């Protein structure tokens, strides 16, 4: 989002650092980590995260290969042995 010239000139450099967007993989991992006791279909993950198509399939595959998620049939869940935690206690919200 653009800023006006006055804000640009007045702000210190650290205040103008662009927010880093999380990758599709990070969004999916965060969603599943907030819901560790539930398994979701690909369609449900898509609806919750807004990640679609090949990005969704590739992200789930990568997470599975790295040991963060597992699936049975068409349902995916965070792997109970994965070293993933969500510690701020706020409910997950779609990006």
C-alpha positions as CSV (number, residue, x, y, z in Angstrom):
1,X,0.0,0.0,0.0
2,X,1.5,3.4,-0.9
3,X,2.2,6.1,1.6
4,X,2.2,9.8,1.1
5,X,5.4,11.8,0.9
6,X,5.0,13.4,4.3
7,X,4.8,10.0,6.0
8,X,7.8,8.8,3.9
9,X,9.9,11.7,5.0
10,X,8.9,11.7,8.6
11,X,9.2,8.0,9.4
12,X,12.4,6.4,10.5
13,X,13.7,3.6,8.2
14,X,12.7,0.8,10.6
15,X,9.1,2.0,10.5
16,X,9.0,1.6,6.7
17,X,10.0,-2.0,6.5
18,X,7.6,-3.9,4.4
19,X,5.7,-6.6,6.2
20,X,6.8,-10.0,5.1
21,X,4.0,-12.1,3.7
22,X,3.9,-15.6,4.9
23,X,4.2,-18.3,2.3
24,X,1.3,-20.7,1.5
25,X,3.1,-23.4,3.5
26,X,3.4,-21.1,6.5
27,X,-0.3,-20.2,6.3
28,X,-1.3,-23.9,6.2
29,X,1.0,-24.9,9.0
30,X,-0.3,-22.0,11.1
31,X,-3.9,-23.0,10.5
32,X,-3.3,-26.7,11.3
33,X,-1.3,-25.7,14.4
34,X,-4.2,-23.7,15.8
35,X,-6.4,-26.7,15.3
36,X,-4.2,-29.6,16.3
37,X,-7.1,-31.9,17.3
38,X,-8.9,-31.8,14.0
39,X,-8.3,-33.2,10.6
40,X,-9.3,-31.2,7.5
41,X,-10.0,-32.0,3.9
42,X,-8.1,-30.1,1.2
43,X,-11.2,-28.2,0.4
44,X,-11.6,-27.1,4.1
45,X,-8.0,-26.0,4.2
46,X,-8.5,-24.1,1.0
47,X,-11.6,-22.4,2.4
48,X,-9.8,-21.5,5.6
49,X,-6.6,-20.3,4.2
50,X,-7.5,-19.0,0.8
51,X,-4.7,-21.1,-0.8
52,X,-5.9,-22.8,-3.9
53,X,-4.8,-25.3,-6.6
54,X,-1.3,-26.3,-7.1
55,X,-0.1,-24.0,-4.3
56,X,-2.2,-25.9,-1.9
57,X,-1.2,-29.3,-3.1
58,X,2.5,-28.4,-3.2
59,X,2.4,-26.8,0.3
60,X,0.7,-29.9,1.8
61,X,3.2,-32.2,0.1
62,X,6.2,-30.2,1.3
63,X,4.8,-30.1,4.8
64,X,4.3,-33.9,4.8
65,X,7.8,-34.5,3.4
66,X,9.2,-32.3,6.2
67,X,7.2,-34.3,8.8
68,X,4.9,-31.4,9.9
69,X,1.6,-32.9,8.6
70,X,0.2,-36.3,7.9
71,X,-2.9,-37.4,6.0
72,X,-5.3,-40.3,5.8
73,X,-7.5,-40.5,2.7
74,X,-8.5,-36.9,1.9
75,X,-7.9,-35.6,5.5
76,X,-4.9,-33.7,6.7
77,X,-3.8,-33.0,10.3
78,X,-0.7,-31.6,12.0
79,X,1.6,-34.4,12.9
80,X,1.4,-34.9,16.7
81,X,5.2,-35.4,16.8
82,X,6.0,-32.3,14.9
83,X,7.8,-29.5,16.8
84,X,5.3,-26.8,16.0
85,X,3.6,-24.6,18.6
86,X,1.3,-21.6,18.5
87,X,1.9,-19.7,21.7
88,X,0.1,-16.4,21.5
89,X,-3.3,-17.9,22.3
90,X,-5.3,-15.8,19.7
91,X,-7.7,-17.5,17.4
92,X,-6.5,-18.2,13.9
93,X,-7.7,-15.9,11.2
94,X,-7.5,-16.3,7.5
95,X,-5.0,-14.0,5.8
